[in-house]
Amino acid sequence: MKALFTNTYESEFVNTEIEKPAPKKGEVLIKIHASGVNPIDNKIRLGLSPYASPVLPAILGTDLAGVIEEIGEGVTDFKVGDEVYGLAGGVLGVQGTLAEYTAVDADLLAIKPKNLTMKEAAGIPLVLLTAWEGLIDRAKVQKGDKVLVHAGAGGVGHMVVQLAKIFGADVYATVSPQKAEIVKSYGATAIDKNTLVEDYVNQYTDGKGFDIIYDTLGGQSLDDSFKAIRHYGQISSCYAFGTHTLATSSLRSASIHGVFVLHPMIGNEGRKHHGDILKETTKLIEEGKLKPLIDPRKFTLDNAMEAHKAVSDGSAIGKIVVDII
């Protein structure tokens, strides 16, 4: 099979012919049709994510959509020919998805939504799972909650906005003015990201603060969250990697949740939960309640480096996906 290898950090991908893997016990062999690209993929390629980086040389790529071609021992939930999707590789010792085939732990997978293309499905797993873990598993969103999403038009953000609406929340999202219509189309109230925290807290919560805040940016965005949360509110962040003073949130008795969606793959904990979440996601998508935002540009294994650059240069409108077939 063809696969893109990363031999050294910051280097170009090397298109290589290698032997197709065979599924071990509990695994399935997938013919990959599309590979989603996330900012973490590019950080891994640059050597900026030591907690997730594989030993080089390695095949990168975290998300996939494809067709099962072979079933390993003990797998009963899938059959040959099933179209599946999942967050299934590209970290530590797990082969990535910038390749024609991969052998994947079946617990990480779910049947692909029938009303999505392979490209659309490949753009979902990492951002959806990150959103779900922070909003539903950790913050336990409820009907009527006032939810603020920082960068609501981004990869994780647009999923948080939609999930919060599905659960009956009153949703607000900070965005750049040119992306305001994206969050409005999902039923959220757009807040210009340059608006002062005090101003939007007063305008939309009468100064009390939001019930739940999902921070997808870290840095100043997380500090702003500490100021904008209500007493006993819930803050989730998938980018809490900096140094912060927690006094503001502590005085509000806020709970802070760190979300690291790669943990199940790296630590082999909670893998089935990821598959279960994606099964629920498939239902929501097929019912028309949830939809991915996919960047329209065409990327293949031949120009996958451009796809990696596109997730970090600010040019993406929606998720970047590499077409393998």
C-alpha positions in Angstrom: 0.0 0.0 0.0 1.0 3.7 -0.3 1.6 5.6 2.8 3.0 9.0 3.7 5.9 8.8 6.2 7.2 11.5 8.4 10.9 10.7 8.9 12.0 13.8 10.8 10.1 16.6 12.4 9.3 19.6 10.2 10.3 17.6 7.1 8.2 16.9 4.0 6.1 13.7 3.8 7.7 10.8 2.0 5.4 8.7 -0.2 6.4 5.1 0.5 5.2 1.6 -0.6 4.9 -0.7 2.4 3.2 -3.9 3.2 -0.5 -3.8 4.0 -1.2 -4.5 7.7 -3.1 -7.5 9.0 -5.7 -7.0 11.7 -4.9 -8.4 15.1 -7.4 -9.7 17.6 -10.1 -7.0 18.1 -9.0 -5.1 15.0 -10.4 -4.5 11.5 -8.6 -3.8 8.3 -9.9 -0.6 6.7 -9.4 0.7 3.2 -9.2 4.4 3.9 -11.2 6.7 1.7 -10.5 10.0 3.5 -8.3 11.3 6.3 -9.3 14.3 8.4 -6.6 16.8 9.3 -6.6 18.6 12.6 -4.3 21.2 14.2 -2.9 18.5 16.5 -1.8 16.6 13.4 0.3 19.5 12.2 1.7 20.0 15.7 2.7 16.4 15.9 4.5 16.7 12.5 6.4 19.8 13.8 7.4 18.0 17.0 5.3 20.4 19.1 3.2 17.7 20.9 5.6 15.4 22.7 2.8 13.9 24.7 1.3 12.5 21.5 4.1 12.2 19.1 5.0 8.7 17.6 8.5 7.4 17.3 9.7 8.5 13.9 9.6 7.4 11.1 5.8 7.2 11.4 2.6 7.6 9.4 0.6 10.5 10.8 -3.2 11.2 10.6 -5.8 10.9 13.3 -9.3 10.8 11.6 -10.5 8.4 9.0 -13.5 7.2 7.0 -13.4 4.0 4.9 -14.6 0.5 4.3 -13.8 -2.6 6.3 -12.0 -5.2 4.2 -11.1 -7.8 6.8 -12.2 -8.7 10.3 -9.9 -9.7 13.1 -10.5 -12.4 15.7 -13.2 -11.5 18.3 -14.8 -8.6 16.3 -18.6 -9.1 16.2 -20.0 -5.5 15.8 -18.8 -5.1 12.2 -18.6 -7.0 9.0 -16.7 -6.8 5.7 -18.1 -4.0 3.5 -19.2 -1.8 6.4 -18.5 1.9 5.9 -17.0 3.3 9.1 -15.4 6.3 10.6 -13.4 7.1 13.7 -10.5 8.8 15.5 -8.2 5.9 15.0 -4.4 6.7 14.6 -1.4 8.9 14.3 -0.2 8.9 17.9 2.6 7.1 19.7 2.6 3.5 18.4 -0.7 3.7 16.5 -0.4 3.9 12.7 -1.9 7.0 11.2 -4.5 7.5 8.5 -2.4 9.1 5.7 -2.2 5.7 4.0 -4.4 3.5 1.8 -5.0 0.9 4.6 -4.8 0.6 8.4 -5.6 -2.0 11.0 -7.7 -0.3 13.7 -9.1 -1.3 17.2 -12.8 -1.9 16.4 -13.8 -0.2 19.6 -12.8 3.2 18.2 -15.2 2.9 15.2 -18.8 3.4 14.3 -20.9 3.0 11.2 -20.6 6.1 9.0 -23.7 8.2 8.6 -25.5 7.2 5.4 -26.2 10.7 4.4 -22.6 11.8 4.4 -19.8 11.4 1.9 -16.6 9.8 3.0 -14.9 13.2 3.0 -17.6 14.7 5.2 -17.4 11.7 7.6 -13.6 11.9 7.9 -13.9 15.5 9.1 -16.0 14.6 12.2 -14.4 12.3 14.8 -11.7 14.3 16.6 -13.7 17.5 16.8 -17.0 15.8 17.6 -15.4 13.7 20.3 -13.6 16.6 21.8 -16.8 18.6 21.9 -18.9 15.8 23.4 -16.4 15.0 26.1 -16.2 18.6 27.3 -19.8 19.6 26.9 -21.8 16.4 27.7 -19.5 14.0 29.6 -17.8 16.7 31.8 -20.0 19.8 31.9 -23.2 17.8 31.7 -25.2 20.4 29.6 -28.9 20.6 30.4 -31.9 22.1 28.6 -32.0 25.9 29.3 -28.3 26.3 30.2 -26.6 29.4 28.8 -23.6 28.1 27.0 -20.8 30.2 25.7 -18.4 28.7 23.0 -15.1 30.4 22.3 -14.4 30.2 18.5 -17.8 28.8 17.7 -17.1 28.6 14.0 -13.9 26.5 14.5 -13.5 22.8 14.2 -14.4 21.9 17.8 -16.4 25.0 18.3 -19.0 24.3 15.6 -19.6 20.9 17.0 -20.0 22.3 20.6 -22.5 24.8 19.3 -24.6 22.2 17.5 -24.5 19.7 20.4 -25.5 22.4 22.9 -28.5 23.3 20.7 -29.5 19.7 20.4 -29.6 19.5 24.2 -31.8 22.5 24.4 -29.3 25.1 25.6 -29.3 28.8 24.9 -26.0 29.1 22.9 -23.6 32.0 22.4 -20.4 31.9 20.4 -17.4 34.3 20.1 -16.3 34.6 16.4 -14.6 36.9 14.0 -17.2 39.1 12.2 -16.7 37.3 8.9 -17.7 34.0 10.4 -20.7 35.2 12.4 -23.1 33.8 9.9 -21.8 30.3 10.4 -22.7 30.2 14.1 -26.0 32.0 13.4 -26.9 29.2 10.9 -26.6 26.7 13.8 -29.0 28.8 16.0 -26.4 30.5 18.2 -26.0 34.2 19.0 -22.8 35.5 17.6 -20.5 37.7 19.7 -17.7 39.6 18.1 -14.5 38.2 19.6 -13.2 41.7 20.2 -16.1 42.5 22.5 -15.1 43.1 26.1 -16.0 40.2 28.5 -17.8 42.5 30.9 -19.9 43.9 28.0 -21.2 40.5 26.7 -21.7 39.1 30.2 -23.9 42.1 31.1 -25.7 42.0 27.8 -26.6 38.3 27.7 -26.6 37.1 31.3 -27.5 40.3 33.3 -24.0 40.2 34.7 -24.4 36.7 36.3 -22.2 34.8 33.9 -22.8 31.7 31.7 -23.7 28.3 33.0 -21.2 26.5 30.8 -18.2 27.9 28.8 -16.3 25.8 26.3 -12.9 27.3 25.5 -11.2 25.9 22.3 -8.4 28.4 22.2 -6.6 28.6 25.5 -4.5 31.6 26.5 -6.5 34.7 26.9 -9.7 32.9 25.9 -9.4 30.7 28.9 -8.7 33.7 31.2 -11.8 35.4 29.8 -13.8 32.3 30.6 -12.8 32.6 34.3 -14.4 36.1 34.2 -17.5 35.1 32.3 -18.6 32.0 34.2 -21.4 32.2 36.8 -21.0 31.0 40.3 -20.8 27.2 40.4 -20.6 27.1 36.6 -18.7 24.6 34.4 -15.7 25.5 32.2 -14.3 22.9 29.7 -11.2 23.6 27.7 -9.4 21.5 25.1 -6.4 23.9 25.0 -5.6 24.4 28.7 -1.8 24.1 28.2 -0.6 27.5 29.4 0.0 29.0 32.8 -3.1 30.6 34.3 -4.1 32.2 37.6 -7.2 30.4 38.8 -8.2 33.0 41.5 -11.0 34.5 39.4 -12.7 31.2 38.7 -12.0 29.9 42.2 -13.8 32.8 43.8 -16.8 31.9 41.6 -16.6 28.2 42.7 -16.3 27.2 39.1 -15.4 23.7 38.0 -12.7 23.5 35.3 -12.4 20.4 33.0 -9.4 19.6 30.8 -10.2 17.7 27.6 -7.5 15.5 25.9 -9.3 13.5 23.3 -6.3 11.5 22.3 -6.1 9.8 25.7 -8.0 6.7 24.8 -5.7 5.9 21.9 -2.5 6.7 23.8 -3.5 5.1 27.1 -5.9 2.5 25.8 -8.5 3.8 28.2 -12.1 4.5 27.2 -11.8 3.4 23.6 -15.2 1.8 23.5 -16.7 5.1 24.8 -15.4 6.9 21.7 -17.0 4.3 19.5 -20.3 4.6 21.4 -20.3 8.4 21.1 -19.8 8.1 17.3 -22.7 5.7 17.1 -24.9 8.4 18.8 -23.4 10.9 16.4 -24.4 8.9 13.4 -28.0 8.9 14.6 -28.0 12.7 15.1 -26.5 13.2 11.6 -28.9 10.9 9.9 -31.8 12.7 11.7 -30.5 16.0 10.3 -29.7 17.5 13.7 -25.9 17.7 13.2 -23.8 18.5 10.2 -20.0 19.0 9.7 -18.5 22.1 8.2 -16.0 20.9 5.6 -13.4 23.1 3.7 -14.2 22.7 0.0 -10.5 22.4 -1.2 -9.3 19.2 -2.7 -6.3 17.6 -1.0 -4.8 14.1 -1.8 -1.8 12.1 -0.7 0.2 14.1 -3.3 -0.4 17.4 -1.7 -1.1 16.4 1.9 1.6 18.8 3.1 -0.6 21.7 1.9 -3.5 20.3 3.9 -1.3 20.3 7.0 -0.4 23.9 6.4 -4.0 24.9 5.8 -5.1 23.9 9.3 -2.7 26.4 10.9 -2.5 29.4 8.4 -6.0 30.7 9.1 -7.3 29.9 5.6 -9.6 27.0 6.5 -13.4 27.4 6.5 -14.4 24.2 8.2 -12.5 20.9 8.6 -9.6 20.1 6.2 -9.8 16.6 4.8 -7.4 14.6 2.6 -9.0 12.3 -0.1 -7.1 9.0 -0.1 -9.2 7.6 -2.9 
